[in-house]
Amino acid sequence: MARKVFFSFHYDRDVHRVVQVRNSWVVRTEGEAPPFYDKAEFEEVKRRAGGIEQWIEEQMKGTSVTAVLFGAETYDREWVRHEIKRSYQLGKGMLAIDIHNVKHPQKGADAPGRNPLSFWEIEQGGRKVPLSSLYKQYDWVNDDGYTNMATWIEAAARAAGK
């Protein structure tokens, strides 16, 4: 089944890595992805009424899964945190994919970062549980994301009842 996926990531630092991951997904007949916005369009979005938050809501419409693509600094990004929180509130399937080993054309691999899903905690059975313990994490390079991403996304959607 084709899935529409919302990709959450740190634009400035990781866009070259994200493009490699997204392109491997978009060219496959098994899935679809929301449009990819370049920085110029994203900068325009920030100036509009409602700005980034409204844009995120529009991009999430019709998606069943949020894939958090994370690198060295993604954990600390305000809008990534917002996207994770909204995805949880909307009951979307989620997964985290470590992309620090995806090689940047000029800089190579990056330093590893923390899984942004671990920022948020929910109460379960009287104790706080980080979202990172509820949703799967993969490494794009070590877990062969090129071959396995469709399976990961489908599993996240099914786990959320989508």
Secondary structure, DSSP 8 states (H G I E B T S, - for coil): ---BEEEE--HHHHHHHHHHHHHHHHTSTT-B------HHHHHHHHHSTTHHHHHHHHHHTT-SEEEEEE-SSGGG-HHHHHHHHHHHHTT-EEEEEE-TTS-BTTTBS------GGGG-EEEETTEEEEGGGTS-EEETTTTTHHHHHHHHHHHHHHHTT-
